[in-house]
Amino acid sequence: MFEESRVTRNYRITIPATIRQKLGIRVGDKLIVYTEGDKIILVKKKGDLVSLNLKLGRKFTDEEVNKVIEEAGEEVGGSC
């Protein structure tokens, strides 16, 4: 599915409704943003830190989670 979106003067884009609906993206959801070559990739962040913290018995911050994602991308040769 291909949709077009314009970058505003504040460098914001709108995710088209058809794509938001298909992926279940709602107001307040977080997206992981990274590049692959000349592409910008947006991935809906699954789960939340509250449930992760409860499962593992320790508090994790967004920064800690993002660091792990970044390091995992470097290990497989990707760029997150």
Secondary structure, DSSP 8 states (H G I E B T S, - for coil): --------TTS-----HHHHHHHT--TT--EEEEEETTEEEEEE--S-HHHHHHHHTS---HHHHHHHHHHHHHHTT---
